[in-house]
Amino acid sequence: MMADPKRENIKELNMVDPDEEDSNGRPMPARALHIIDPDKVVKLSFLYPATTGRKMDEVIRVLDSPQRAAKHKVATPADWKPGDKVVISSDEEAKKMLPQGFETAKLPSGKGYLRFTHVD
């Protein structure tokens, strides 16, 4: 979080809501969230209009997901929450990385490319 009383940062970071103004006619900041990794790479950006609230569960989810993905080489599906199953890449890699095992989803195509497991 940061304070920006002069509204310099919101302009520099493209966080200005083009449709909303305050009582003085100045553009309102949008509700923006940028997640930056330790190497200073932007991993995720959300930009909501000033009139739209954010759901904190989603903010926490998108903070946790990239960290878990980097640590375990997994992906998190939509609506994933900590403790839910994650997606893993290949059977061979999964067998090496995940001694606790994994399950392969049964798909209409019969292909076994969607694998899930739990990680901490």
Sequence and secondary structure as in RCSB ss.txt:
>XXXX:A:sequence
MMADPKRENIKELNMVDPDEEDSNGRPMPARALHIIDPDKVVKLSFLYPATTGRKMDEVIRVLDSPQRAAKHKVA
TPADWKPGDKVVISSDEEAKKMLPQGFETAKLPSGKGYLRFTHVD
>XXXX:A:secstr
    TT HHHHHTT EEEEEE TTS EEE EEEEEE TTS EEEEEEE TT    HHHHHHHHHHHHHHHHHT B
  TT  TTS EEES HHHHHHH TT  EE   TT     EEE   
